[in-house]
Amino acid sequence: MKKVINILLAICIVAMIYIVYGSIMGPIKFANEKGIRDKAVISRLMDIKAAQTEYNYQHGGYCDNFDSLSAFIKTAQLPITKKVGELTDDQLENNWTETKVLTLYAKARAAEQDAATLTGRKAANKKIEADTLWQRAATEGFIILHEDGTKEFLFSRETEFVSLYDSLYHGKIDPDSLRYVPFSNLENGTFKQFELTTASDTSKTGIITHSFQAQTLFIDYLYGLDKQEIINLLEECDDRGRYRGMRVDNNSGNWE
């Protein structure tokens, strides 16, 4: 009888240890796994925000659907300005600005092009005009004129266009997958999509402001984790009056 009691006590002790261990490790395990999934979702939301920011810059408003946003990412170009040199104090004191210097260059290049297409005295006059403008640029210290006719630009601003996709994402994401919530396919194998909305408001002074919002619920991507911990998380959101998930807009994300 005593042996049986000892066995039962041992079983009870093991069960209690298991229960205590579970009560301690359960929340820790949930927090760790949630952190992994949160990170993936936040990264995707920030990718959406980056695309929306550039879309708004180029179109004067945010995109309200993922089909158009994905197409924009694939085809859009970004202007990149290559800068050489800065205006010196002396040049600034002489009232030179970046715009004035670039205008000087443009006039000189235009005169060169005209000289190449014209003939006779008109061509000669345009050649003199171009040489005069380039000589002025050299005298002011913006370029160096070499004996072989080449020009070394000490100050320049050149704009070239690069792929938005390569510049923002470096080829690391599929634009067509931007709409899908990471880990949301665990329940039935089909990914859920972020909810995407846009709005425009007009102030009393007539100024129009645009905004966007992309979001997903916790239950969309925490499926399979401890149900009670998820319930606790949702109740905490309700108590604080917070959205029950992850959200980003044109200003920030609700995790920041």
Secondary structure, 3 states (H helix, E strand, C coil): CHHHHHHHHHHHHHHHHHHHHHHHHHHHHHHHHHHHHHHHHHHHHHHHHHHHHHHHHHHCCCCCCHHHHHHHHHHCEEEEEEEECCCCHHHHHCCCCHHHHHHHHHHHHHHHHHHHHCCHHHHHHHHHHHHHHHHHHHHCCCEEECCCCCEEECCEEEEEEEEHHHHHHCCCCCHHHCCECCCCCCCCCCCCECEEEEEEEECCCCCEEEEEEEEEEHHHHCCCCCHHHHHHHHHHHHHHCCCCEEEEECCCECCC
